[in-house]
Amino acid sequence: MGNGKITYKNSTLSKILFTLSIMIFVFWFVNYKIDIHNYALVGAIFDLLWLFMLIKLCIIPVLSFIHLIREKFNFRSLHLYTFIIAVTNIFLAVFIIK
């Protein structure tokens, strides 16, 4: 009849959220490792972007968790990995990066 193998295709939204969560991780990690305010241009760009990154830091885990519930906790979904990265980002932003 069939081979019984069901393929799973991630949505465009899941790919976008996953990419944004990686970008947020890189943004906060670079801020933690490098004193960016020593460089005027980079410091100015950081000051412009930090509020948007903070908002995304709060919204992305909620969106990915809602979509993860809708997909019935599929382990092949990027929403699961986005949620894990987003929670890690929150942990880093609150407890490690000062």
N, CA, C and O atoms as a GROMACS GRO file, in nm:
protein
  392
    1MET      N    1   0.082  -0.118   0.000
    1MET     CA    2   0.000   0.000   0.000
    1MET      C    3   0.087   0.125   0.000
    1MET      O    4   0.097   0.194  -0.101
    2GLY      N    5   0.148   0.153   0.111
    2GLY     CA    6   0.236   0.269   0.120
    2GLY      C    7   0.355   0.233   0.206
    2GLY      O    8   0.358   0.130   0.273
    3ASN      N    9   0.449   0.317   0.203
    3ASN     CA   10   0.568   0.288   0.283
    3ASN      C   11   0.551   0.328   0.429
    3ASN      O   12   0.638   0.300   0.511
    4GLY      N   13   0.440   0.395   0.463
    4GLY     CA   14   0.414   0.431   0.601
    4GLY      C   15   0.495   0.548   0.652
    4GLY      O   16   0.483   0.585   0.768
    5LYS      N   17   0.576   0.605   0.569
    5LYS     CA   18   0.661   0.717   0.610
    5LYS      C   19   0.587   0.847   0.580
    5LYS      O   20   0.552   0.875   0.465
    6ILE      N   21   0.564   0.924   0.683
    6ILE     CA   22   0.496   1.052   0.667
    6ILE      C   23   0.601   1.161   0.674
    6ILE      O   24   0.676   1.170   0.771
    7THR      N   25   0.605   1.244   0.573
    7THR     CA   26   0.700   1.354   0.574
    7THR      C   27   0.637   1.476   0.641
    7THR      O   28   0.516   1.499   0.629
    8TYR      N   29   0.717   1.550   0.710
    8TYR     CA   30   0.671   1.670   0.778
    8TYR      C   31   0.739   1.789   0.714
    8TYR      O   32   0.860   1.791   0.696
    9LYS      N   33   0.660   1.889   0.680
    9LYS     CA   34   0.713   2.010   0.619
    9LYS      C   35   0.693   2.126   0.714
    9LYS      O   36   0.580   2.156   0.754
   10ASN      N   37   0.802   2.192   0.750
   10ASN     CA   38   0.794   2.309   0.836
   10ASN      C   39   0.738   2.426   0.758
   10ASN      O   40   0.767   2.445   0.640
   11SER      N   41   0.656   2.506   0.827
   11SER     CA   42   0.596   2.622   0.763
   11SER      C   43   0.696   2.735   0.752
   11SER      O   44   0.803   2.733   0.814
   12THR      N   45   0.661   2.833   0.674
   12THR     CA   46   0.745   2.951   0.658
   12THR      C   47   0.755   3.027   0.790
   12THR      O   48   0.861   3.080   0.824
   13LEU      N   49   0.645   3.032   0.865
   13LEU     CA   50   0.645   3.100   0.994
   13LEU      C   51   0.742   3.034   1.090
   13LEU      O   52   0.814   3.102   1.164
   14SER      N   53   0.746   2.901   1.091
   14SER     CA   54   0.838   2.832   1.182
   14SER      C   55   0.984   2.861   1.146
   14SER      O   56   1.068   2.875   1.234
   15LYS      N   57   1.012   2.870   1.017
   15LYS     CA   58   1.148   2.902   0.973
   15LYS      C   59   1.186   3.046   1.011
   15LYS      O   60   1.299   3.073   1.050
   16ILE      N   61   1.091   3.137   0.997
   16ILE     CA   62   1.115   3.278   1.033
   16ILE      C   63   1.139   3.292   1.183
   16ILE      O   64   1.234   3.359   1.225
   17LEU      N   65   1.054   3.229   1.264
   17LEU     CA   66   1.070   3.237   1.409
   17LEU      C   67   1.201   3.173   1.455
   17LEU      O   68   1.267   3.223   1.545
   18PHE      N   69   1.237   3.062   1.393
   18PHE     CA   70   1.364   2.996   1.427
   18PHE      C   71   1.482   3.086   1.394
   18PHE      O   72   1.574   3.099   1.475
   19THR      N   73   1.479   3.149   1.277
   19THR     CA   74   1.587   3.240   1.238
   19THR      C   75   1.594   3.360   1.331
   19THR      O   76   1.703   3.402   1.370
   20LEU      N   77   1.478   3.416   1.367
   20LEU     CA   78   1.477   3.529   1.460
   20LEU      C   79   1.531   3.491   1.596
   20LEU      O   80   1.602   3.570   1.659
   21SER      N   81   1.498   3.372   1.643
   21SER     CA   82   1.549   3.331   1.775
   21SER      C   83   1.700   3.314   1.773
   21SER      O   84   1.768   3.345   1.871
   22ILE      N   85   1.754   3.263   1.662
   22ILE     CA   86   1.900   3.252   1.649
   22ILE      C   87   1.962   3.392   1.644
   22ILE      O   88   2.065   3.415   1.707
   23MET      N   89   1.901   3.483   1.571
   23MET     CA   90   1.952   3.620   1.563
   23MET      C   91   1.951   3.688   1.700
   23MET      O   92   2.046   3.760   1.734
   24ILE      N   93   1.847   3.666   1.777
   24ILE     CA   94   1.839   3.724   1.912
   24ILE      C   95   1.950   3.666   2.000
   24ILE      O   96   2.014   3.738   2.077
   25PHE      N   97   1.971   3.536   1.988
   25PHE     CA   98   2.078   3.472   2.066
   25PHE      C   99   2.213   3.533   2.031
   25PHE      O  100   2.291   3.566   2.120
   26VAL      N  101   2.240   3.549   1.903
   26VAL     CA  102   2.368   3.608   1.859
   26VAL      C  103   2.379   3.753   1.908
   26VAL      O  104   2.486   3.795   1.952
   27PHE      N  105   2.270   3.827   1.900
   27PHE     CA  106   2.269   3.968   1.944
   27PHE      C  107   2.306   3.979   2.091
   27PHE      O  108   2.394   4.058   2.126
   28TRP      N  109   2.241   3.901   2.179
   28TRP     CA  110   2.270   3.910   2.321
   28TRP      C  111   2.407   3.852   2.355
   28TRP      O  112   2.474   3.902   2.444
   29PHE      N  113   2.448   3.747   2.284
   29PHE     CA  114   2.578   3.687   2.312
   29PHE      C  115   2.691   3.781   2.274
   29PHE      O  116   2.789   3.793   2.347
   30VAL      N  117   2.679   3.847   2.159
   30VAL     CA  118   2.781   3.944   2.118
   30VAL      C  119   2.786   4.059   2.216
   30VAL      O  120   2.894   4.108   2.250
   31ASN      N  121   2.670   4.102   2.262
   31ASN     CA  122   2.666   4.209   2.360
   31ASN      C  123   2.734   4.167   2.490
   31ASN      O  124   2.799   4.248   2.556
   32TYR      N  125   2.720   4.041   2.526
   32TYR     CA  126   2.782   3.990   2.650
   32TYR      C  127   2.933   3.977   2.637
   32TYR      O  128   3.006   4.007   2.732
   33LYS      N  129   2.981   3.934   2.523
   33LYS     CA  130   3.123   3.906   2.506
   33LYS      C  131   3.206   4.029   2.468
   33LYS      O  132   3.324   4.038   2.504
   34ILE      N  133   3.146   4.122   2.397
   34ILE     CA  134   3.221   4.238   2.348
   34ILE      C  135   3.161   4.365   2.410
   34ILE      O  136   3.039   4.381   2.412
   35ASP      N  137   3.246   4.452   2.458
   35ASP     CA  138   3.199   4.581   2.507
   35ASP      C  139   3.172   4.670   2.386
   35ASP      O  140   3.262   4.738   2.336
   36ILE      N  141   3.048   4.666   2.339
   36ILE     CA  142   3.017   4.731   2.212
   36ILE      C  143   3.012   4.883   2.222
   36ILE      O  144   3.016   4.951   2.119
   37HIS      N  145   3.003   4.936   2.341
   37HIS     CA  146   2.996   5.082   2.354
   37HIS      C  147   3.133   5.149   2.339
   37HIS      O  148   3.142   5.272   2.341
   38ASN      N  149   3.237   5.070   2.324
   38ASN     CA  150   3.368   5.128   2.291
   38ASN      C  151   3.374   5.173   2.146
   38ASN      O  152   3.454   5.259   2.110
   39TYR      N  153   3.289   5.116   2.064
   39TYR     CA  154   3.281   5.150   1.921
   39TYR      C  155   3.153   5.231   1.900
   39TYR      O  156   3.044   5.181   1.924
   40ALA      N  157   3.168   5.353   1.854
   40ALA     CA  158   3.055   5.446   1.848
   40ALA      C  159   2.942   5.396   1.757
   40ALA      O  160   2.826   5.396   1.796
   41LEU      N  161   2.976   5.354   1.637
   41LEU     CA  162   2.873   5.312   1.541
   41LEU      C  163   2.802   5.185   1.588
   41LEU      O  164   2.680   5.176   1.582
   42VAL      N  165   2.877   5.089   1.634
   42VAL     CA  166   2.818   4.963   1.680
   42VAL      C  167   2.734   4.988   1.806
   42VAL      O  168   2.628   4.928   1.821
   43GLY      N  169   2.780   5.073   1.893
   43GLY     CA  170   2.703   5.108   2.012
   43GLY      C  171   2.573   5.177   1.979
   43GLY      O  172   2.470   5.152   2.042
   44ALA      N  173   2.576   5.265   1.880
   44ALA     CA  174   2.454   5.334   1.838
   44ALA      C  175   2.354   5.236   1.776
   44ALA      O  176   2.234   5.246   1.801
   45ILE      N  177   2.403   5.144   1.696
   45ILE     CA  178   2.315   5.042   1.635
   45ILE      C  179   2.256   4.953   1.744
   45ILE      O  180   2.137   4.920   1.739
   46PHE      N  181   2.336   4.916   1.841
   46PHE     CA  182   2.285   4.835   1.951
   46PHE      C  183   2.177   4.909   2.027
   46PHE      O  184   2.074   4.852   2.061
   47ASP      N  185   2.199   5.037   2.055
   47ASP     CA  186   2.100   5.115   2.129
   47ASP      C  187   1.970   5.129   2.052
   47ASP      O  188   1.863   5.140   2.112
   48LEU      N  189   1.977   5.130   1.920
   48LEU     CA  190   1.855   5.135   1.840
   48LEU      C  191   1.781   5.001   1.838
   48LEU      O  192   1.658   4.998   1.830
   49LEU      N  193   1.854   4.891   1.844
   49LEU     CA  194   1.794   4.759   1.826
   49LEU      C  195   1.755   4.688   1.955
   49LEU      O  196   1.675   4.594   1.950
   50TRP      N  197   1.806   4.727   2.070
   50TRP     CA  198   1.787   4.648   2.190
   50TRP      C  199   1.641   4.637   2.231
   50TRP      O  200   1.600   4.533   2.281
   51LEU      N  201   1.560   4.742   2.212
   51LEU     CA  202   1.420   4.737   2.251
   51LEU      C  203   1.343   4.638   2.163
   51LEU      O  204   1.259   4.563   2.212
   52PHE      N  205   1.371   4.639   2.032
   52PHE     CA  206   1.305   4.545   1.941
   52PHE      C  207   1.344   4.400   1.975
   52PHE      O  208   1.261   4.310   1.970
   53MET      N  209   1.470   4.380   2.009
   53MET     CA  210   1.515   4.246   2.046
   53MET      C  211   1.451   4.201   2.177
   53MET      O  212   1.419   4.084   2.193
   54LEU      N  213   1.433   4.293   2.268
   54LEU     CA  214   1.369   4.260   2.395
   54LEU      C  215   1.222   4.223   2.375
   54LEU      O  216   1.171   4.131   2.438
   55ILE      N  217   1.154   4.295   2.287
   55ILE     CA  218   1.015   4.262   2.255
   55ILE      C  219   1.006   4.126   2.188
   55ILE      O  220   0.920   4.045   2.222
   56LYS      N  221   1.094   4.100   2.093
   56LYS     CA  222   1.096   3.969   2.027
   56LYS      C  223   1.130   3.859   2.126
   56LYS      O  224   1.078   3.748   2.115
   57LEU      N  225   1.214   3.889   2.222
   57LEU     CA  226   1.252   3.792   2.325
   57LEU      C  227   1.130   3.748   2.406
   57LEU      O  228   1.126   3.635   2.454
   58CYS      N  229   1.033   3.836   2.420
   58CYS     CA  230   0.911   3.803   2.494
   58CYS      C  231   0.803   3.740   2.407
   58CYS      O  232   0.727   3.657   2.455
   59ILE      N  233   0.796   3.778   2.280
   59ILE     CA  234   0.687   3.734   2.194
   59ILE      C  235   0.716   3.599   2.128
   59ILE      O  236   0.625   3.516   2.116
   60ILE      N  237   0.837   3.574   2.087
   60ILE     CA  238   0.870   3.452   2.012
   60ILE      C  239   0.841   3.324   2.090
   60ILE      O  240   0.786   3.231   2.031
   61PRO      N  241   0.874   3.314   2.219
   61PRO     CA  242   0.841   3.188   2.288
   61PRO      C  243   0.691   3.162   2.296
   61PRO      O  244   0.646   3.048   2.286
   62VAL      N  245   0.614   3.268   2.313
   62VAL     CA  246   0.468   3.252   2.320
   62VAL      C  247   0.413   3.204   2.187
   62VAL      O  248   0.333   3.111   2.182
   63LEU      N  249   0.457   3.268   2.077
   63LEU     CA  250   0.411   3.226   1.945
   63LEU      C  251   0.452   3.083   1.912
   63LEU      O  252   0.372   3.005   1.861
   64SER      N  253   0.575   3.050   1.941
   64SER     CA  254   0.622   2.915   1.908
   64SER      C  255   0.551   2.811   1.994
   64SER      O  256   0.524   2.701   1.946
   65PHE      N  257   0.521   2.842   2.120
   65PHE     CA  258   0.450   2.747   2.205
   65PHE      C  259   0.306   2.727   2.158
   65PHE      O  260   0.256   2.615   2.159
   66ILE      N  261   0.241   2.835   2.117
   66ILE     CA  262   0.104   2.824   2.064
   66ILE      C  263   0.103   2.736   1.939
   66ILE      O  264   0.017   2.649   1.926
   67HIS      N  265   0.196   2.758   1.849
   67HIS     CA  266   0.202   2.677   1.727
   67HIS      C  267   0.245   2.534   1.756
   67HIS      O  268   0.204   2.441   1.687
   68LEU      N  269   0.326   2.516   1.857
   68LEU     CA  270   0.366   2.382   1.896
   68LEU      C  271   0.246   2.303   1.949
   68LEU      O  272   0.233   2.184   1.922
   69ILE      N  273   0.160   2.369   2.025
   69ILE     CA  274   0.038   2.303   2.072
   69ILE      C  275  -0.054   2.270   1.957
   69ILE      O  276  -0.113   2.162   1.954
   70ARG      N  277  -0.067   2.361   1.861
   70ARG     CA  278  -0.151   2.334   1.743
   70ARG      C  279  -0.100   2.216   1.661
   70ARG      O  280  -0.179   2.144   1.600
   71GLU      N  281   0.031   2.197   1.660
   71GLU     CA  282   0.090   2.086   1.585
   71GLU      C  283   0.101   1.959   1.669
   71GLU      O  284   0.161   1.861   1.626
   72LYS      N  285   0.043   1.961   1.789
   72LYS     CA  286   0.039   1.846   1.880
   72LYS      C  287   0.179   1.797   1.916
   72LYS      O  288   0.205   1.676   1.915
   73PHE      N  289   0.267   1.890   1.948
   73PHE     CA  290   0.403   1.862   1.997
   73PHE      C  291   0.480   1.768   1.906
   73PHE      O  292   0.535   1.667   1.950
   74ASN      N  293   0.484   1.801   1.780
   74ASN     CA  294   0.559   1.723   1.682
   74ASN      C  295   0.708   1.753   1.701
   74ASN      O  296   0.749   1.869   1.701
   75PHE      N  297   0.788   1.648   1.716
   75PHE     CA  298   0.932   1.666   1.740
   75PHE      C  299   1.007   1.710   1.615
   75PHE      O  300   1.122   1.754   1.624
   76ARG      N  301   0.945   1.700   1.499
   76ARG     CA  302   1.009   1.746   1.377
   76ARG      C  303   0.983   1.894   1.349
   76ARG      O  304   1.039   1.951   1.256
   77SER      N  305   0.899   1.953   1.429
   77SER     CA  306   0.863   2.093   1.409
   77SER      C  307   0.974   2.186   1.458
   77SER      O  308   1.037   2.162   1.561
   78LEU      N  309   0.997   2.290   1.382
   78LEU     CA  310   1.096   2.391   1.425
   78LEU      C  311   1.045   2.474   1.542
   78LEU      O  312   1.123   2.539   1.612
   79HIS      N  313   0.914   2.472   1.565
   79HIS     CA  314   0.859   2.548   1.678
   79HIS      C  315   0.911   2.495   1.812
   79HIS      O  316   0.931   2.573   1.905
   80LEU      N  317   0.933   2.366   1.822
   80LEU     CA  318   0.989   2.309   1.944
   80LEU      C  319   1.130   2.362   1.969
   80LEU      O  320   1.163   2.403   2.080
   81TYR      N  321   1.210   2.360   1.867
   81TYR     CA  322   1.348   2.407   1.881
   81TYR      C  323   1.355   2.559   1.898
   81TYR      O  324   1.444   2.611   1.965
   82THR      N  325   1.262   2.630   1.836
   82THR     CA  326   1.253   2.774   1.855
   82THR      C  327   1.219   2.805   2.000
   82THR      O  328   1.276   2.895   2.060
   83PHE      N  329   1.126   2.729   2.055
   83PHE     CA  330   1.087   2.749   2.195
   83PHE      C  331   1.205   2.722   2.289
   83PHE      O  332   1.226   2.797   2.384
   84ILE      N  333   1.280   2.617   2.263
   84ILE     CA  334   1.396   2.585   2.347
   84ILE      C  335   1.501   2.695   2.339
   84ILE      O  336   1.557   2.736   2.441
   85ILE      N  337   1.528   2.743   2.219
   85ILE     CA  338   1.626   2.851   2.202
   85ILE      C  339   1.576   2.980   2.268
   85ILE      O  340   1.654   3.052   2.330
   86ALA      N  341   1.446   3.008   2.254
   86ALA     CA  342   1.391   3.130   2.312
   86ALA      C  343   1.396   3.128   2.464
   86ALA      O  344   1.427   3.229   2.527
   87VAL      N  345   1.368   3.014   2.524
   87VAL     CA  346   1.378   3.003   2.670
   87VAL      C  347   1.523   3.016   2.714
   87VAL      O  348   1.551   3.077   2.818
   88THR      N  349   1.614   2.961   2.637
   88THR     CA  350   1.756   2.977   2.666
   88THR      C  351   1.796   3.125   2.654
   88THR      O  352   1.874   3.174   2.736
   89ASN      N  353   1.744   3.193   2.555
   89ASN     CA  354   1.772   3.336   2.539
   89ASN      C  355   1.723   3.415   2.660
   89ASN      O  356   1.793   3.502   2.710
   90ILE      N  357   1.603   3.383   2.707
   90ILE     CA  358   1.550   3.453   2.824
   90ILE      C  359   1.637   3.426   2.946
   90ILE      O  360   1.668   3.516   3.023
   91PHE      N  361   1.676   3.300   2.962
   91PHE     CA  362   1.763   3.265   3.074
   91PHE      C  363   1.894   3.343   3.068
   91PHE      O  364   1.940   3.396   3.169
   92LEU      N  365   1.954   3.350   2.950
   92LEU     CA  366   2.079   3.424   2.935
   92LEU      C  367   2.060   3.572   2.961
   92LEU      O  368   2.142   3.635   3.027
   93ALA      N  369   1.952   3.628   2.909
   93ALA     CA  370   1.929   3.772   2.924
   93ALA      C  371   1.899   3.810   3.069
   93ALA      O  372   1.938   3.919   3.113
   94VAL      N  373   1.832   3.722   3.143
   94VAL     CA  374   1.794   3.757   3.280
   94VAL      C  375   1.903   3.724   3.381
   94VAL      O  376   1.933   3.804   3.469
   95PHE      N  377   1.961   3.605   3.367
   95PHE     CA  378   2.050   3.558   3.475
   95PHE      C  379   2.199   3.573   3.445
   95PHE      O  380   2.277   3.591   3.539
   96ILE      N  381   2.240   3.565   3.321
   96ILE     CA  382   2.383   3.563   3.290
   96ILE      C  383   2.431   3.701   3.245
   96ILE      O  384   2.529   3.753   3.298
   97ILE      N  385   2.363   3.759   3.149
   97ILE     CA  386   2.407   3.886   3.093
   97ILE      C  387   2.363   3.999   3.183
   97ILE      O  388   2.244   4.017   3.208
   98LYS      N  389   2.459   4.075   3.230
   98LYS     CA  390   2.427   4.189   3.319
   98LYS      C  391   2.488   4.315   3.268
   98LYS      O  392   2.472   4.421   3.329
   0.00000   0.00000   0.00000
